[in-house]
């Protein structure tokens, strides 16, 4: 079986990489530091040798000794000067570079070229001092050479050569290098320790995951986002979109190639509640909003990290086929209830008529039949004349029959007129809103006054608005509830399933650009007045 190389973990790789980089940096810095230290020391020693050489060459006793060729005086002087300046040697020669003073007496009288082949011609001919490194009889040394000039004639009469042993320089460099290497070792050790700490913290920051695992999770997250049939948008604390899926683009009606990442949420959805959730930290669930004539269900959830809110995620979807089926079933149920109530009511009326005929009260039977026909004919005639829209007329007829079943009476103002309903107004939403208001009025009247109660409805389309006015004979609305009855969950009825109808009414009215007023009547009852503009300025939803 072939050997399978196991890839080291991220922490190990980071420690090795950071350690290698630190070692390389430390080595380069140390190498350059050592090189420049050596060069600096060599230059310093050379300049020191040249300075001592020029000083000795300018001494009157040296000039005099060279002119008189006083080897004894020059030898003692050079020896003393060498000891004073810690020099390896000081050699004095005449204008022909013949030694007049040397630490080794046997070399006096010989050419200075015997040591390194350098006769000091540059100093003797050009009169310029210079520095040179050479291997002589006393070992490798850094030498400074300067001409001896006769002050009276200005002639060059000799040369001084001062040498410093490079063994001293090398020992100094080695001493400095030991310190430098020690510092480099400490820097490398500190870098490795820092790499361990950084790698550990980085590993904790990514929840102990390896890069390959992060990449796999990213791919899974992206696939999950794209597979979800709800639109998803996430923003950071600055309100910049960081994550989205294709469903969000489609649901918002944008171009399929649109990329939302990096854009401010305000430029995509000018009116939204995401920043409110970011500031308050309170999530919103199953909020119903309108967007481009479509109803959406929106959920907003703050994203927290370490107790701090760092963003918000919103998911939204259109009301799907299940919602449509549910509404259709609700309407069918309403139609069934209406038919059942009519069947029940007419069954009772037929039994009554049959009984009257059996006892011979034919006139009373005919009067009852005429009254029944008259009431329905009057209502139908009113609806045909005042409400040509079949959906709205059907809703009102159903509520009329519903009221009769409850032992109440829905009275429609004979002067009502509702013939100018704009085509853009969704009929389904209109009858839902109006039906909610009438149902609430019937229920309040039944609970407070019992059978025989009246609910009045008047309508008008004169002017720029559609106006619906519903009056009941219920107990009225508590003053502290007048400003809250349109909030979700606020109701005087028992049960958690209530408190939704008026909330949905307010949502539709706000979206359509209308308004509604509520007032209590005397001695009892309440009046709801609904205003819907014929030419609204549709507002965008809060997403």
Number of C-alpha atoms within 10 A of each C-alpha: 3 4 5 6 6 6 8 9 11 18 20 15 13 19 21 15 14 20 21 15 15 19 19 13 15 20 16 12 13 17 15 12 14 18 12 12 15 19 13 12 16 18 14 13 23 24 17 21 28 25 19 24 27 23 13 25 24 18 12 13 14 22 21 14 19 25 14 10 16 14 20 12 17 23 22 14 18 23 18 13 18 20 12 9 15 12 19 21 23 29 24 33 29 23 21 15 22 19 23 27 28 23 17 12 12 8 17 19 16 13 18 25 14 12 15 12 12 14 18 26 16 15 20 24 11 11 17 14 20 21 21 14 17 17 15 14 12 13 15 15 25 25 28 26 31 30 32 30 19 18 11 6 8 9 14 18 19 27 34 30 27 30 32 25 20 21 12 13 18 14 11 14 19 14 11 15 18 12 12 16 16 12 14 18 15 13 16 21 15 14 20 21 15 15 21 19 14 16 19 17 14 16 16 11 10 11 10 15 16 14 12 10 11 14 12 12 13 12 12 12 12 14 12 11 20 17 12 14 16 20 22 24 25 23 26 21 16 12 18 18 23 18 17 22 23 21 21 24 19 13 18 15 11 14 9 11 8 10 15 21 16 13 14 17 24 14 10 13 16 13 14 15 15 28 19 12 20 25 13 10 17 12 17 15 13 12 14 21 21 22 19 12 16 12 16 21 18 22 19 24 19 25 20 13 8 6 7 10 17 15 25 26 22 23 21 24 20 19 13 12 9 9 11 11 11 12 13 12 12 12 13 12 12 16 15 12 16 20 15 15 19 17 13 13 14 13 12 12 16 15 11 14 19 15 14 17 15 10 8 11 13 15 11 13 19 14 12 17 14 11 12 13 11 12 11 14 12 12 17 16 12 19 23 14 13 18 22 16 15 12 14 21 19 16 17 22 18 19 20 21 22 23 26 16 19 16 15 22 20 24 16 18 14 14 10 18 20 21 16 15 20 13 8 10 16 13 16 11 14 19 17 19 21 19 19 17 21 25 17 17 24 28 17 22 25 22 13 17 14 15 16 14 21 21 25 18 21 18 21 18 19 12 9 12 18 21 20 20 20 23 25 28 26 25 17 21 18 11 10 8 13 14 10 13 20 19 17 16 17 17 19 12 10 8 9 10 10 14 19 17 22 21 17 20 21 19 18 21 19 18 19 22 17 20 15 16 11 16 14 19 16 8 9 13 20 21 20 18 18 22 18 22 20 20 13 16 11 15 15 18 22 16 24
